[in-house]
C-alpha cells in the first residue's frame, strides 16, 4: 500500500514520504499527515518475539512506503546500535503496580534519541531518492532535549548543517552544557533571550519566508526540520508504543488484545500523538493520559475545547514541557475536523491572530480517548519522593508529572486498566530537581555536577556517559541573541548577507 502525505492546511498539497521528510514543514505552513493510515495487521504474537529493530521496521515500513526494505533496514541498523546502553533499546520496567517505558537509554539520555538517532539517515536517504543536491540546513527550536539529540544525530553528517535555538534561561544546566559542548563542524547552537514558544514561532516564520528561501536556493541550501513537526520524527516514535505493548504480552503482563492506557508527559504534543497514530493502526489502547506541568494549556483545551495561549508562561522543574503553543496538536485538530484542511487552517490562523480557538461540540466528542490534567512543581517533587521511598526507583521531573497525573486519573475514574507511564528522560539530566525532591529540601550551593554525584550516592544509579563526558568538556558555542534577531543570526551563520 503506497502511503502519501498531505498538508493539514491544503489537502491538494500531496507528497511522498521521502519528500515530506525532506521538507519538514509544508510550504503552506501546515504539517504533513498521512492521506490515509496504512492497512496494518498487527500480529502482536509475532511482534512480541521481535527485537526493537525488527518492530521498528514492521511499523515504519508501512508509513514510509517509498523507502526500499534495504534502505529502511540500513537506517534502522545505523540508528539503534551501541549508542543505546541496552539491547532492548526501550525497556519496560514494572515498578509497584505501574509500568514505565524507559525511552532514555540513548546517547543523550532523553526520549528524543528514539527518533533523532534515525532521522539523519532517513533524511540523507530521502535526499538521494529525490535526487536533491542541495545542502540540508536543519533549523530547529528546542525546549531542552531535541537540540542535543538532533545535533548528536547530524554532527558531521555530509551534506547537512544544523542550527539549534534554545531559551537561554529555560533549560537545565545539564541540558545546556550538553548542547554547548557539542562537537561537529556543521553544528551551531544559539541561546535566545526569550522562551521556547518565541524560538519555535520564529523558526516557523523562517520556514515560510519566501525571500529567505530564495537566498538559500541561490547558495544551494534548503531548510528542513528536526522538530516533531517533521513526519520523519513522528513515525519512528510510533514504533515504541507498539514495542511496549508487544513486550507486555511477551512478559505475560497482559493478554493478547487487552487494552492498556498510556500516561504521557506532554509539551509539544508529538510524543502522545505518536501513540494516537499507533492506536489508529490498531494498537489496543483504551485511554491516553495527557500530563502537563504548570503550563497547562493542553489540560484546559481537552477539558473545555478552547486552546488559549494568552496566559502566563512559567519556567518549571520540568523545562522540556514549558510550552504554550503545542505544534503537533495541529495534526490532531486536522483529524478531529474530519480531515478538513480549511477548518484546520482557520483554527491555526485564529491562534496566531486572536491567541485562541474553540473547536466544535462534534469535535469535542472525538476527544473521549484523552484525559488531561497537570501537576504543580510541588506535586512533581512529591511524586519523585514517593516513588523513590516506596520502590527505590528514580524518576526525572517529566516522568513524575506523568506519574502524578496518572494518580489523579485513577482517583477520578477508578479505572483499573493496566497503564504504561512513558519515561522520557534520565534523572541525571535534572539532578537538582531530583535530589532536592528525594531529600525534601533545597540545595542552593551545589552545582548540578556536584548534585550528580549526590544522586549517584543516594540512588545507587550508574552515572551515564552522556553526563560524565560533558563535565570537563570545552564550551564550543556561546552565542546569545534576542528572539527577534534569530533570522539575522541564521543568515550570518550561512553567509547569506
QUIHU-V170625 format. One record per residue. N is the residue number from 1. PHI is phi in degrees with one decimal (999 if undefined). PSI is psi in whole degrees, -180 to 180 (999 if undefined). OMEGA is omega in degrees with one decimal (999 if undefined). Layout:
[[N PHI PSI OMEGA] [N PHI PSI OMEGA]]
This chain:
[[1 999 122 -179.7] [2 -84.6 124 -179.5] [3 -101.8 129 174.0] [4 -114.6 162 -179.7] [5 -121.4 143 177.4] [6 -127.0 162 179.9] [7 -78.8 144 176.1] [8 -65.5 -14 -177.4] [9 -112.3 0 179.4] [10 -163.0 102 -175.8] [11 -67.9 -15 178.7] [12 -84.8 -9 176.3] [13 -84.7 90 -172.6] [14 -114.9 131 -179.1] [15 -137.3 165 175.3] [16 -76.2 164 176.9] [17 -54.9 -44 -177.6] [18 -65.6 -37 177.9] [19 -69.7 -37 177.5] [20 -61.3 -41 178.2] [21 -66.1 -43 -176.6] [22 -66.4 -40 -179.0] [23 -76.8 -35 -178.2] [24 78.0 -69 178.0] [25 -113.6 139 178.8] [26 -66.0 152 -176.9] [27 -61.4 -25 -179.8] [28 -87.1 5 179.6] [29 92.1 -6 179.4] [30 -82.7 177 177.6] [31 -109.6 145 179.6] [32 -78.3 134 177.0] [33 -131.7 156 176.6] [34 -61.9 134 174.2] [35 -58.3 -40 172.0] [36 -147.1 152 -178.4] [37 -80.3 145 -175.9] [38 -65.9 147 171.1] [39 -66.7 127 -173.5] [40 -140.7 111 174.0] [41 -87.3 93 -176.7] [42 -75.0 92 177.7] [43 -84.3 86 -173.9] [44 -62.8 -36 179.5] [45 -59.6 -42 178.2] [46 -69.8 -44 -179.2] [47 -64.1 -30 -177.4] [48 -67.7 -16 179.4] [49 -99.8 3 -175.3] [50 -96.6 156 171.3] [51 -74.3 169 177.3] [52 -59.1 -43 -178.0] [53 -60.9 -39 -179.3] [54 -69.8 -41 177.0] [55 -63.5 -43 179.1] [56 -57.9 -42 179.3] [57 -65.2 -45 -178.5] [58 -58.3 -41 -178.4] [59 -76.7 -52 -172.0] [60 -68.6 -32 -179.1] [61 -63.0 -28 179.1] [62 -74.1 -34 -178.3] [63 -87.5 -27 -177.7] [64 -111.5 66 -167.5] [65 -72.4 -14 177.9] [66 -95.3 4 170.7] [67 -87.7 135 176.3] [68 -72.6 162 177.4] [69 -58.4 -42 -179.5] [70 -64.4 -44 -179.3] [71 -62.6 -48 -175.8] [72 -69.0 -42 179.1] [73 -64.5 -34 177.1] [74 -66.6 -43 177.2] [75 -60.7 -45 -179.0] [76 -65.1 -42 180.0] [77 -62.1 -41 -179.3] [78 -72.8 -28 -175.8] [79 -82.2 -50 -171.4] [80 -102.6 75 -175.1] [81 -126.9 -145 -176.0] [82 -68.4 -5 172.8] [83 -61.7 -24 178.4] [84 -96.1 141 -174.0] [85 -89.4 11 174.6] [86 -142.5 141 179.1] [87 -65.2 -24 179.6] [88 -73.0 -18 -178.7] [89 67.7 -54 -179.7] [90 -133.6 77 -175.9] [91 -72.0 152 173.1] [92 -101.7 129 177.8] [93 -117.7 131 174.1] [94 -90.6 124 -178.9] [95 -128.9 110 -172.7] [96 63.1 -129 179.2] [97 -92.7 -4 -174.6] [98 -103.2 162 175.4] [99 -117.3 135 178.1] [100 -115.8 125 175.1] [101 -91.1 105 -174.2] [102 -84.0 109 -176.5] [103 -107.2 24 -172.5] [104 -118.7 27 -176.2] [105 -95.2 9 178.3] [106 -86.4 -172 -170.5] [107 -70.2 -18 178.6] [108 -114.5 11 175.9] [109 52.1 39 174.4] [110 -145.4 160 -173.1] [111 -63.7 -19 -179.8] [112 -61.1 -24 177.6] [113 -60.1 -29 -175.9] [114 -61.8 -33 178.9] [115 -104.6 -35 -174.6] [116 -79.8 -9 171.1] [117 -73.6 -28 -176.8] [118 -103.4 -24 -175.6] [119 -55.6 -44 179.2] [120 -57.7 -39 -179.7] [121 -70.5 -39 175.6] [122 -63.3 -41 -175.5] [123 -69.6 -43 178.6] [124 -65.1 -40 176.7] [125 -64.0 -42 178.9] [126 -62.6 -40 179.3] [127 -61.8 -41 178.4] [128 -65.8 -41 -179.2] [129 -64.3 -35 -179.0] [130 -88.8 3 179.8] [131 54.0 40 178.9] [132 -90.5 128 176.9] [133 -106.4 10 178.2] [134 -78.0 144 173.8] [135 -73.2 135 -177.2] [136 -90.5 126 176.8] [137 -106.4 108 177.9] [138 -78.8 117 -179.0] [139 -115.0 118 -168.8] [140 -141.3 141 169.3] [141 -103.7 144 -179.1] [142 -134.1 145 171.9] [143 -97.2 10 174.5] [144 145.4 -47 -172.5] [145 -100.1 -38 -178.7] [146 -57.0 -41 -175.5] [147 -56.2 -54 -178.5] [148 -65.5 -45 -178.1] [149 -63.3 -39 178.9] [150 -67.5 -44 179.8] [151 -65.0 -39 177.4] [152 -61.5 -39 -179.8] [153 -71.6 -39 -174.0] [154 -96.9 -5 -177.8] [155 -54.4 121 177.6] [156 58.3 21 172.6] [157 -73.8 122 -177.2] [158 -56.8 141 176.6] [159 80.5 13 -179.7] [160 -135.9 154 164.7] [161 -131.0 154 177.0] [162 -135.8 130 179.1] [163 -121.0 122 -176.8] [164 -116.8 129 173.9] [165 -108.8 136 179.4] [166 -140.1 153 177.4] [167 -72.1 118 -172.6] [168 -55.2 -38 -178.1] [169 -109.7 22 -175.1] [170 -121.7 18 177.2] [171 -131.8 164 179.0] [172 -75.6 157 178.0] [173 -56.3 -37 178.4] [174 -66.6 -46 177.9] [175 -57.4 -46 -178.0] [176 -64.0 -45 -178.5] [177 -65.6 -35 175.3] [178 -57.3 -41 -179.0] [179 -74.7 -45 -173.6] [180 -70.2 -18 178.6] [181 -101.1 6 -177.3] [182 -65.3 126 177.3] [183 -85.2 167 179.2] [184 127.5 125 -178.0] [185 -68.7 -15 -177.5] [186 -105.7 12 -176.1] [187 -107.0 139 -179.8] [188 -138.6 131 -179.4] [189 -123.8 130 -177.0] [190 -132.2 122 173.0] [191 -80.3 150 175.8] [192 -124.8 150 176.0] [193 -88.2 65 179.5] [194 -163.3 -170 179.3] [195 -104.2 -179 -177.7] [196 -59.6 -40 -179.1] [197 -61.1 -37 176.0] [198 -62.0 -45 -179.4] [199 -63.6 -46 -177.8] [200 -64.9 -42 180.0] [201 -61.8 -44 -178.0] [202 -72.7 -31 173.9] [203 -63.8 -45 178.8] [204 -62.0 -39 178.3] [205 -61.7 -40 179.7] [206 -66.1 -38 177.4] [207 -61.0 -35 -175.3] [208 -98.4 12 -178.8] [209 -91.1 107 -174.6] [210 -62.8 -42 -178.3] [211 -66.7 -36 176.9] [212 -67.4 -39 177.1] [213 -60.4 -39 177.8] [214 -63.4 -45 178.4] [215 -59.0 -42 179.1] [216 -62.2 -47 -178.0] [217 -60.2 -37 178.4] [218 -63.2 -27 179.0] [219 -100.9 12 -179.9] [220 61.0 40 179.6] [221 -118.0 156 -179.8] [222 -147.2 131 177.0] [223 -73.9 144 163.5] [224 -147.3 174 -173.3] [225 -124.2 147 172.3] [226 -106.5 0 174.7] [227 -69.9 168 -179.3] [228 -72.5 1 168.5] [229 -67.7 -19 177.5] [230 -83.0 125 -178.3] [231 -61.3 -23 176.2] [232 -70.0 -16 172.2] [233 -85.9 -39 -172.1] [234 -74.5 -44 -176.2] [235 -58.6 -46 178.3] [236 -61.4 -26 -179.9] [237 -73.2 -26 177.3] [238 -60.3 -34 -174.9] [239 -60.4 -39 -174.9] [240 -75.9 -18 171.5] [241 -70.9 -44 177.8] [242 -63.3 -44 -179.8] [243 -62.5 -41 -179.9] [244 -60.8 -47 179.6] [245 -62.4 -46 -178.6] [246 -61.2 -38 179.9] [247 -69.8 -34 175.7] [248 -65.2 -36 175.0] [249 -67.1 -45 -179.2] [250 -60.1 -34 -178.7] [251 -87.9 6 -178.7] [252 58.8 32 177.5] [253 -89.5 -24 175.7] [254 -139.3 161 176.1] [255 -89.2 154 175.0] [256 -55.0 128 178.6] [257 87.8 -11 179.5] [258 -66.6 133 -179.6] [259 -79.7 146 177.1] [260 -130.7 165 174.4] [261 -105.1 157 170.3] [262 -126.9 128 173.0] [263 -104.2 121 -168.7] [264 -125.3 122 172.3] [265 -65.8 127 -164.7] [266 -130.4 129 175.8] [267 -125.5 -73 -177.9] [268 -87.8 -1 172.4] [269 76.7 7 179.9] [270 -72.7 -44 -176.3] [271 -61.9 -49 -178.2] [272 -71.3 -31 176.9] [273 -65.3 -36 176.2] [274 -60.2 -38 175.6] [275 -65.2 -40 177.1] [276 -61.0 -40 177.3] [277 -67.9 -34 175.5] [278 -62.8 -39 177.1] [279 -66.4 -37 -179.8] [280 -63.1 -28 179.2] [281 -95.2 9 170.0] [282 113.6 3 178.8] [283 -68.2 132 -176.1] [284 -73.5 87 -179.5] [285 -114.2 130 -179.3] [286 -85.7 -55 -172.8] [287 -144.7 140 169.4] [288 -100.3 128 178.2] [289 -104.1 107 -175.8] [290 -89.1 108 -172.8] [291 -103.6 124 180.0] [292 -118.7 162 171.0] [293 -94.0 -157 -176.0] [294 -60.1 -24 173.6] [295 -81.2 73 -164.7] [296 -93.9 41 -179.0] [297 -61.9 -35 -179.8] [298 -72.4 -38 177.0] [299 -57.8 -48 179.8] [300 -64.3 -37 179.8] [301 -63.6 -50 -176.8] [302 -66.8 -25 -179.1] [303 -89.1 -31 -174.1] [304 -112.9 -22 -174.6] [305 86.5 0 177.5] [306 -110.4 127 174.1] [307 -99.8 116 -174.5] [308 -129.2 109 -179.4] [309 -88.3 -1 -178.2] [310 -82.4 82 -175.3] [311 -159.0 164 178.6] [312 -62.8 148 175.9] [313 -104.3 128 -177.1] [314 -111.9 138 170.1] [315 -94.0 121 -171.1] [316 -121.9 -178 177.4] [317 -83.3 4 171.3] [318 -124.0 69 -166.2] [319 -64.3 -26 -179.2] [320 -68.5 -10 178.0] [321 -107.1 8 179.0] [322 -80.9 79 -172.2] [323 -141.5 137 176.1] [324 -111.2 -17 177.2] [325 -118.7 100 -176.4] [326 -87.1 96 -169.8] [327 -57.5 -41 -174.8] [328 -71.2 -13 176.7] [329 -60.6 -25 178.6] [330 -56.4 -38 179.1] [331 -64.8 -43 178.3] [332 -64.3 -42 177.9] [333 -56.4 -44 179.2] [334 -57.0 -46 179.8] [335 -67.8 -37 179.9] [336 -67.0 -30 179.5] [337 -76.2 -2 -172.6] [338 78.1 32 178.8] [339 61.9 46 176.9] [340 -99.3 104 -174.9] [341 -68.0 -35 -178.9] [342 -67.7 -40 176.9] [343 -65.1 -43 -179.8] [344 -60.7 -46 179.6] [345 -61.2 -40 -179.9] [346 -64.1 -43 177.6] [347 -61.1 -44 -177.3] [348 -68.2 -35 175.3] [349 -65.5 -40 177.4] [350 -61.0 -38 -180.0] [351 -63.7 -39 179.7] [352 -72.1 -46 -172.7] [353 -81.9 -46 -175.4] [354 -100.2 -17 -178.0] [355 84.4 6 -179.0] [356 -163.4 162 169.7] [357 -151.7 159 179.8] [358 -128.2 127 -179.2] [359 -82.8 165 -177.6] [360 -76.3 164 177.4] [361 -61.7 -37 178.6] [362 -61.6 -40 177.9] [363 -69.4 -38 180.0] [364 -60.6 -36 179.3] [365 -59.2 -34 -177.9] [366 -74.4 -5 178.4] [367 -89.9 10 -175.6] [368 -60.6 -23 -179.3] [369 -81.8 3 179.4] [370 -118.9 137 168.0] [371 -116.7 140 -178.5] [372 -133.3 140 174.4] [373 -159.4 178 -178.7] [374 -139.8 163 178.2] [375 -125.5 136 176.1] [376 -74.4 172 177.2] [377 -62.3 -39 179.0] [378 -65.5 -41 179.3] [379 -68.8 -34 176.9] [380 -63.8 -47 178.4] [381 -62.3 -40 178.8] [382 -61.4 -40 179.6] [383 -65.0 -43 177.6] [384 -58.6 -47 -177.7] [385 -65.1 -44 -178.1] [386 -62.1 -50 -178.0] [387 -64.7 -37 179.2] [388 -68.8 -45 -177.1] [389 -68.8 -33 -177.3] [390 -86.2 -31 -171.6] [391 -131.1 0 -177.8] [392 55.3 34 178.5] [393 -116.1 135 -173.1] [394 -106.4 126 178.2] [395 -103.1 147 166.7] [396 -81.9 166 -175.1] [397 -61.6 -34 -178.2] [398 -69.1 -44 176.8] [399 -64.0 -36 178.5] [400 -63.8 -37 175.3] [401 -59.4 -46 -179.8] [402 -64.8 -37 178.6] [403 -67.6 -43 -179.7] [404 -66.2 -43 179.7] [405 -65.9 -34 175.5] [406 -62.5 -38 176.5] [407 -61.2 -41 177.8] [408 -62.7 -41 178.9] [409 -59.5 -46 -179.9] [410 -61.9 -43 -179.5] [411 -62.2 -40 -175.8] [412 -77.5 -34 -170.5] [413 -109.3 -20 -173.2] [414 59.4 22 -179.7] [415 -72.5 127 -179.3] [416 -103.1 10 177.9] [417 -57.8 136 178.7] [418 -61.3 139 -170.8] [419 -129.2 136 174.5] [420 -102.7 124 174.3] [421 -94.2 122 -175.8] [422 -80.8 116 -175.4] [423 -97.8 113 -165.2] [424 -99.6 -10 -179.0] [425 -156.4 154 173.4] [426 -70.3 143 176.4] [427 -60.2 -23 179.8] [428 -70.2 -11 177.3] [429 -79.2 -20 -178.1] [430 -134.3 59 -170.9] [431 -62.5 -35 -178.9] [432 -64.7 -51 -179.0] [433 -59.3 -39 -175.4] [434 -74.0 -50 -176.0] [435 -69.6 -35 176.7] [436 -65.5 -36 177.3] [437 -66.8 -44 -179.7] [438 -64.1 -43 -178.4] [439 -81.3 -20 -179.9] [440 74.3 28 178.8] [441 -155.9 158 178.5] [442 -78.4 147 178.1] [443 -126.9 83 -170.4] [444 -72.3 -24 -170.7] [445 -86.6 -40 -172.8] [446 -67.4 147 171.9] [447 -79.3 166 178.7] [448 -61.2 -32 -178.4] [449 -74.0 -32 172.9] [450 -68.1 -36 179.1] [451 -70.4 -27 174.0] [452 -57.7 -45 179.9] [453 -66.1 -40 177.0] [454 -61.5 -43 179.0] [455 -63.0 -40 178.4] [456 -60.1 -46 -178.6] [457 -68.6 -39 -175.7] [458 -76.0 -43 -172.3] [459 -99.5 -10 -178.8] [460 57.0 39 176.9] [461 -101.4 137 175.7] [462 -64.1 139 177.5] [463 -78.5 124 -177.0] [464 -65.9 150 176.1] [465 -56.5 -35 -179.2] [466 -58.2 -27 178.8] [467 -91.2 -47 -177.1] [468 -62.8 -34 -175.7] [469 -73.6 -17 -179.9] [470 -99.7 -6 -175.6] [471 -58.4 -43 -179.3] [472 -115.1 13 -177.6] [473 -71.0 150 -178.3] [474 -75.0 137 173.7] [475 -72.2 122 -176.1] [476 -108.8 -13 -177.2] [477 -132.1 129 -179.6] [478 -142.7 22 -178.9] [479 -81.8 135 174.7] [480 -133.5 132 179.2] [481 -133.6 163 171.9] [482 -71.9 151 -177.3] [483 -59.0 -29 178.7] [484 -72.6 -11 -177.1] [485 -102.4 11 -175.4] [486 -62.8 -44 -179.4] [487 -64.4 -41 178.3] [488 -59.7 -38 -179.6] [489 -68.8 -39 177.2] [490 -62.3 -44 179.8] [491 -65.0 -35 177.8] [492 -67.1 -46 -179.8] [493 -59.4 -41 -175.7] [494 -91.4 5 179.7] [495 56.1 46 -178.8] [496 -94.5 -8 -176.4] [497 -74.3 999 999]]
